[in-house]
Amino acid sequence: MIATKLTIDLIEVMQNDVIRVRVKTSVLSDDVQIAESFEHRVIAPGNDYSGEDAKVQAIAAAVHTAGVIAAYKAAQDTQGV
């Protein structure tokens, strides 16, 4: 039987306090992995992370303080983003 399994296998806090989440998609045949692929997404300070996994939410809540969000937005404004 073929099945697909999604796993968050990497959570990184980057230099600019952006959180990068890597999701691994495993294709299994009779519980044996036969293929895999990866997808990345980023959560910038100030972005909504309420739909994320509980572990990602906990990291974002700890890292994305009011000061970090303000500094990130100020840096984006300075760069014209």
C-alpha positions as a Markdown table, in Angstrom:
| # | Residue | x | y | z |
|---|---|---|---|---|
| 1 | Met | 0.0 | 0.0 | 0.0 |
| 2 | Ile | 1.3 | 3.5 | -0.9 |
| 3 | Ala | 1.1 | 6.2 | 1.7 |
| 4 | Thr | 2.4 | 9.7 | 2.1 |
| 5 | Lys | 3.8 | 11.1 | 5.4 |
| 6 | Leu | 4.5 | 14.8 | 6.1 |
| 7 | Thr | 7.1 | 15.6 | 8.8 |
| 8 | Ile | 8.5 | 18.8 | 10.0 |
| 9 | Asp | 12.2 | 17.7 | 10.1 |
| 10 | Leu | 14.0 | 21.1 | 10.5 |
| 11 | Ile | 13.2 | 24.4 | 12.2 |
| 12 | Glu | 15.9 | 27.1 | 11.9 |
| 13 | Val | 16.1 | 30.6 | 13.2 |
| 14 | Met | 18.0 | 32.6 | 10.6 |
| 15 | Gln | 20.3 | 35.6 | 11.2 |
| 16 | Asn | 17.4 | 38.1 | 10.6 |
| 17 | Asp | 15.1 | 36.3 | 13.1 |
| 18 | Val | 13.1 | 34.7 | 10.2 |
| 19 | Ile | 12.1 | 31.2 | 11.0 |
| 20 | Arg | 12.6 | 28.6 | 8.3 |
| 21 | Val | 10.6 | 25.4 | 8.4 |
| 22 | Arg | 11.4 | 22.4 | 6.3 |
| 23 | Val | 8.7 | 19.8 | 5.7 |
| 24 | Lys | 9.7 | 16.4 | 4.5 |
| 25 | Thr | 7.2 | 14.4 | 2.3 |
| 26 | Ser | 7.9 | 10.7 | 2.4 |
| 27 | Val | 6.3 | 8.3 | 0.0 |
| 28 | Leu | 6.0 | 4.9 | 1.7 |
| 29 | Ser | 5.3 | 1.5 | 0.2 |
| 30 | Asp | 4.3 | -1.0 | 2.9 |
| 31 | Asp | 6.0 | 1.2 | 5.5 |
| 32 | Val | 9.3 | 1.4 | 3.5 |
| 33 | Gln | 10.3 | 4.8 | 2.2 |
| 34 | Ile | 10.6 | 4.8 | -1.6 |
| 35 | Ala | 10.9 | 8.5 | -2.2 |
| 36 | Glu | 11.2 | 11.9 | -0.4 |
| 37 | Ser | 11.0 | 15.5 | -1.2 |
| 38 | Phe | 11.4 | 18.7 | 0.8 |
| 39 | Glu | 9.5 | 22.0 | 1.0 |
| 40 | His | 10.6 | 25.1 | 2.9 |
| 41 | Arg | 8.6 | 28.0 | 4.2 |
| 42 | Val | 9.6 | 31.1 | 6.2 |
| 43 | Ile | 7.9 | 32.9 | 9.0 |
| 44 | Ala | 9.1 | 36.5 | 9.2 |
| 45 | Pro | 8.7 | 38.5 | 12.5 |
| 46 | Gly | 5.2 | 39.8 | 12.6 |
| 47 | Asn | 3.7 | 37.1 | 10.3 |
| 48 | Asp | 0.8 | 35.0 | 11.5 |
| 49 | Tyr | 2.0 | 31.6 | 12.6 |
| 50 | Ser | -1.2 | 30.4 | 14.3 |
| 51 | Gly | -1.7 | 27.6 | 11.7 |
| 52 | Glu | 1.7 | 26.1 | 12.3 |
| 53 | Asp | 2.7 | 23.0 | 14.3 |
| 54 | Ala | 2.8 | 23.5 | 18.1 |
| 55 | Lys | 6.6 | 23.3 | 18.2 |
| 56 | Val | 6.9 | 26.0 | 15.5 |
| 57 | Gln | 4.4 | 28.2 | 17.3 |
| 58 | Ala | 6.4 | 27.9 | 20.5 |
| 59 | Ile | 9.7 | 28.8 | 18.8 |
| 60 | Ala | 8.0 | 31.8 | 17.0 |
| 61 | Ala | 6.5 | 33.0 | 20.2 |
| 62 | Ala | 9.9 | 32.9 | 21.9 |
| 63 | Val | 11.9 | 34.5 | 19.1 |
| 64 | His | 9.4 | 37.0 | 17.6 |
| 65 | Thr | 9.2 | 39.4 | 20.5 |
| 66 | Ala | 7.8 | 42.9 | 20.1 |
| 67 | Gly | 11.3 | 44.3 | 19.9 |
| 68 | Val | 12.3 | 41.8 | 17.2 |
| 69 | Ile | 9.2 | 42.5 | 15.2 |
| 70 | Ala | 9.8 | 46.3 | 15.3 |
| 71 | Ala | 13.4 | 45.9 | 14.3 |
| 72 | Tyr | 12.6 | 43.6 | 11.4 |
| 73 | Lys | 9.9 | 46.0 | 10.1 |
| 74 | Ala | 12.3 | 48.9 | 10.5 |
| 75 | Ala | 14.9 | 47.1 | 8.5 |
| 76 | Gln | 12.4 | 46.2 | 5.8 |
| 77 | Asp | 11.3 | 49.9 | 5.6 |
| 78 | Thr | 14.9 | 51.0 | 5.3 |
| 79 | Gln | 15.4 | 48.5 | 2.4 |
| 80 | Gly | 12.2 | 49.6 | 0.7 |
| 81 | Val | 10.6 | 46.2 | 1.0 |
